[in-house]
């Protein structure tokens, strides 16, 4: 199975970063909307499948976490293979291009801002119209699952969520790195699946997924305020996601294999 070396992967990522930094605002928002919806599809599937087996959860909680995580990666597969702009992946993808001075910091900030905004809109669309308006989660055990997820995500402290955000996006961006390193679709799918499954099963925090999980739980009656959603959870998780992707993947791999490593 053909794949790129780490150095060739960083070189490829520089080209990807240049292209991402040059996208127009309208394309970024549209592709961001799609990415948010795609991640929400994976999250909804995880709730329906992983949340629909309460007996296994009680008897074998590790197995239930694995099943929940095993179906979630369908969203990132849509993002990478079909094409969309996911903020969390982009925290790493643009760093090699910027650090090599092939793209501007202004392009990076534009990409991050508009992809994040588009992701938020796409996630909310799926949460309201496809998860709530369809009544897909209206009955137990699914309503209990989504409400419990939403309430649990705002019941943690700032620092635990921050560090969970770092761990999450370290793995998410590694999955993107592995997908770029592969030269065929099957290899990309395998590269994406393992790290994404791992972060979900481990219970790490993904800002874009939470843009689905928490609002969907709120729509179904979770005892969560908008302020708790935005500031108690989303703020520390987003900051952690930025560090996990931009530093631990994008910057470190550029430092090791980019133009600086000569």
C-alpha positions, 0 to 999 in steps of 0.5 A: 500500500503506497504511502508518503514518508513523513517528510513528503507528507509535510511537503504535501501539507504545505501545498494543502495549507497554501490552498486553504489559506487562499480560499474565498470567504464564501467557499470557506463558509460553505465548505465549513458548513458541510464539514460541521454537518458531516461531523454532526452526522457521525455524532448522531450515528454514534448516539443512535448506535452507541447510545442504543445499547444500555445493557452493554453500557452497564455490563461492559462500559469499555465495549460501549465506548468502543462501539460509540467511537467506532461509528463516529469517524464516518464524519471525518471520512466525509470531510477529508475524502469528499472535501470540506473545511474542518476547523480542528483539522485546519489548526494543523494543516495550515501551520507548515505553509505559514511557518515555511512562509508560503502562506500568510498568517492572515490567511490562516486566521481567515480560514480558522475563523470562517471554517469555525463559523461554518462548522457551527452553522452546519452542526446546528443545522443537523442538531435541529433539523435532522436530530430534533425535528425528526424525533430520532432521539425522542424515545429512551434510551436515546433521549437519555443518552443525548441529554446525559451527554450534553449535561455531562459536557458542561459539568467539568472544570475549565482545565480538564476540558482544556486538556481533553481538547488538546488530546482530542485534536492531537489525535484528530490532526494525526488522523488527517496527517495519516490520510494525507500520507496515503495515496489511496482511498482505502489507506485514507479510511484506515488512517482516519478511523483509528485516531478518531475512534481512539479520541472518542472512546477515550472521552476527549473533547472535540469542539465541532462535535460538541456543537452538535452534542450539546445543542441537540441535548438542549433541544431535547430538554437538557439542563444546560444554558447557552452560557454554559455551552459557549463558555463552560465547554466550548471555550476551553475545548476550542483553546485546547483543540488549537494547541493540540493541532497547531502545536503538537501536530502542525508545528512539531512535524514542520520543525522535524520534517519541513524546510527547517529540518536540513 
